[in-house]
Amino acid sequence: MEQKKRILVLGVTGAQGRSVAKALLSDNHFEVRIFTRNPESVRAQELKESGAEIAEGSTDDMGSLMRAMKDCYGVFGGTNFREYNDLEYQRGKNLVDAVQLSGISHFVFHILSDYEQLNAGKFSSPHEEIKAALLKYSRSLNIPTTFVHMGFYYENFQSYFPFQKEADGVYYFGFQQDDTCLAMASVKDLGCVVRSVFNHPAEYIGRKIAVIAANETGTRYAELMSKVLNQDIRYKNIPAGGFTVKEMQRTEELNNLFESQRLNIPNRLINLIESYGLNPDMQSFEHWLRKNKSGFEAHLNALSPKKAA
């Protein structure tokens, strides 16, 4: 009987790592080891109950990374700018260095587009620039890597792009894209893409994969919302520099990201085709919206409280 390949998955308390761990656990080809600072967390324990082995540690600690990677065939990981902030590059470098020193056969590294290269340095976005630097560093070490990049999450409509209500009663959401398409996918579908990549190393080592399930204008997303939610939902374009998220710092950086995206991102048809090839069960935006309909309806109801009789 062929021995299963062991994959170490980082970031399992977040949406990406959790998606990847669950997808790998459902595949008979792999054993899964998860890397976490908090092995007693609910999410870590849920994955343990599903068959994952837990390795405790932190990307600040090279020793714990090396121990976790022992006897592993592959590693999936990335860096979290909101969590790491100014420590992101060093922690990402620690991860890459540990992968090289451990002799990992296949590293799947979540990164982002190199927006600085796309816009010739016109719009600064450290979040993306740090990940681009880590991509270049990984390549400089000749690590057998597949770079995976997700578009915006559908789930952002539940957080960063929430519905608001105009004085005339019309519901809307907005961001600064004009008539440019915004590439998106559910983060829950990332795992099956990564699983396919691990199952086909010869085809994907050395490549960069963009994970996209929908590429529509804001107006089209609004039309689909109106259809599914049976409400008049509209898209409002936000002028350059005007996008804000209360919970996030570095608003200027976020606006620069949108402006780079609006002006420079090319057609995504090939990315769409490849994403659905890697994961035939990728959710369309309409399908995802129907699955999450009740949450959106609750939000709409909260914006329009019923008057007392």
N, C-alpha and C positions, 0 to 999 in steps of 0.2 A: 504494500500500500504506500502510495506516494505521500511523503510528509507535507503537511500544510505549510505554506509560507506565513511567516509572522510579520505583521505590519504594526508599527508603532504609530499611534494617532495622537497628535497634540491638539489642544484647544477644545477638549470634549465638553467643557462646561459652557461653551459657546455654540452658536447654531451651526457653524461650518464643521467643526470637529465632530460634533454629535451626529450630524448627517452622514459623515464619512464612516464613523465607527459603526453605526447601525447598518449601513449598506454592506460593509465588509463582513459583519457578523452574520448577515443573511446569505453569504456566499460560502459554499463548502470548500473553497480553495484556500481560505485564509484563517489564521489565528490572529486575534486582535489583542494588542497590549495598549492601554491608554495611559497617557502621561498627565498627571494633575498635581497641583499643590494641595488639593483638598480631597483625599481619597474617600472621606466620609460624606461628601456632598451627595445630595439626592441624585443628581444626574450621573455621577460616577458609580454610585451603587446600583442604579438602574441598568447601566451598561454591564456591570459585573454580573448581575443576575441573568443577563442575556448571553453571558459567556466570555466577557472580556477579562483579561488580567490587568491588574492595576499596578502602575509604577509611579511612585511618589517622587516629585521633584519640581524643579523650576528652571526656566531658561537662563536664570542668573547663575545657575550652578552647573558648570560643565561636567562635574563628576556625576551628578544625577542624570544628566542627558546621556552620558556614555554608558552608565549602568542600564538605563532603560533601552538603549539600542542594542545591547548585547544579544546576539543570535537572531537579530531581525533581518529580514530580507529587504523590507521597504519602510519608508517613513512618510507620513503626511503631516504637514505643518504649515504655519504661516505666522504672521505677526499682527498684533492688534494695536493700532495707533491710539485708539481711545483709552486703552488700558495702559499701554507702555509709555505714551507720549515721547519725551526726549530720550528714553532708554530703548526705543524700538530698534534702532540700528544695531546696537551692541547685543541685544538679546537675539535678534535675527542672525547676527554673525555667529554667536555662540551655537545656535542651532545648525547653521551650515557647517561650521568647523567640526561639530560633533558627528555630523553625517559623514564628512570626509574621513575623519579619524576612525570611524567605526566600519568603514568599508561597505556602506550600504549600497545594495545593488540597484535600487530604484527609489529616488526621492521625488515626491510630488509636492511642489512648493506653491502655495497660494500667494500670488502677487497681484499687482494692478498694472494698468497701462502706464507707459512712461510719458506722462503728460508734458513734462518739460521738453522732451524731444518732439512731441506732437506740435507744441505751440512755440517752439524755438526760444523757450525761456521767457516768453511774454507774460505768462500768468504763473505765479509761484504757488505750488501746492506740495508742501513738505510731506504730507501723508503719502502721496503717490511717488514722490522723488526718493524717499527712503526705501520703498519697496523696489523701485527701479535700481537703486544702488545695490541692494541685496541680490537682485537677479544677476547683475553684472559680476558681483563678487562670486556668486555660486558658479557662474560660467567660467570664471578665471581659474577655478580649481578643477575644472573638467569633471565635475560630479555628474553621474548619470541621472539627469533631472527632467521631469516634465513640469512646466510652469502652467498653472491653472489660474485663470482670471474670470471672476464672475462679473456680470453686469450689475446694475442696481437690483436690489431685491424687491419682489412684489411686496414683501413684508414692510418695506419702507412706507407703503400707503397706510400702514397701521401706526406709524410713528413719525417719520420725517415729513410726510405729505398728507397730514390728516385733513378731513373735510372741515370746511368753515362755511358760515352762512352769511349771505349778503342781507342788507336791510330789506330787500324786496322778497326775501324768502328763498332765493336760489342757493343751492349748495355748490361749492366749488373746492378744488384743490389747485395748487400751483407750484411751478418751478420755472427756472429761466432757460427754456429750450426753444421758444418760438415754435416753428413748424418742424423742428428737427426731431427725429425719432430718438427715443430713449430705450436702450437695450436693457432687458430685465429677465429675471427668472426667480423661482422660489428657491431659497437657500436649502430647503429640504430635498431638492432634486440634485444638489451637488454631489452627494454621496455616491449615487449610482454612476455618475460620470467618472468620478475618481476610481471606483471599482473597476470599470471597463478599462481605464488607463493602466491600472496595475495588472490587469489580465492580458494586456497586449503591450508589453514593454518595448519590443522591437519597433513597433509602429509609432510609439509616442515618446520615448526617451529622446531628449534634445528638442522637443517641440513645445510651443506655447499654445494652449487651448483656451478659447474664450467660451464661457458657459452662458448661453443665451437661449431663452425660450420664447421671447416676444420682443419685437422691435417696432414700436408704434409711436405715433405722435401723442402728445398729451391729450389732444382732442379725441383721438381714437380710444385711448384708455377711458376717457370720460364717457364716450358713447357706450362702451361695454358696461361700465358701471351703471349707467342709466337703464340699460336693458335688464341687467341682472337684479338691480335693487328697486326697479320700478319707481325711480325718482329722477328729477331733472338734475343731473350732475354735470358740471361744466369745468373745463380747464381754463385757468387764468394764467397767462404768461406773466412771469415776474421779471421786471427789467433787470438788466445786468447789474449785479452788486446788491440786489434787494432781497435775496433769499436768506432767511434766518431760521434757525431751529433753537428753541429756548434751552434745550438740554445740552447743546453743543457749544464748545468754545471754537475759536478760529473760524469765525463766520466768513471772513475774507477768503480764507483758503477754500471753503466749500463753494463760494461763488466762483472762484477761479477754476475749480474743477468743472463746474457746469459750463462755464464759458469755453474752456478747452474742448469739452465734449461737444458742445454745440457747433463750434467752428471747425473741428478737425477730425472727428471720428468718421471713418469711411462707412460704406455700405456693409451691413452685417449678414448678408444672405448666406455666405459660406459658413460663418460661425453658427448660424441657426441650423443649417443642414448637418454640420458635424455634431452639434450638441444633441440633436434628436437621434443621430446615429449611435452615439455613445450611450444615450439613455432614452430609449423609445417611449418611456413613460413620463418624459418631461411634461409638466403641466402648462397648458396654455393659460393666458391671463384669465380668460373667461372661466375655465375649469377651476382654477385656484380661487377665483372670486366666489364662485358658487359654494365651494367647500367652506369658505370663511364668511358667508353671507350674514350669518346671525350677528357676528361681531360688528360688521359695518352697519347693520340695521340698528343695533344698540347705540352706536355712536351718533347716527342720524337722529334717533329719538332723543338722545341727550341734548342735541342742539335745538330741538323743538319740543320742549316740555309741554305736556297737555295742561290746558287751563282748568282750574278748579270749577266744578259745576256751580 
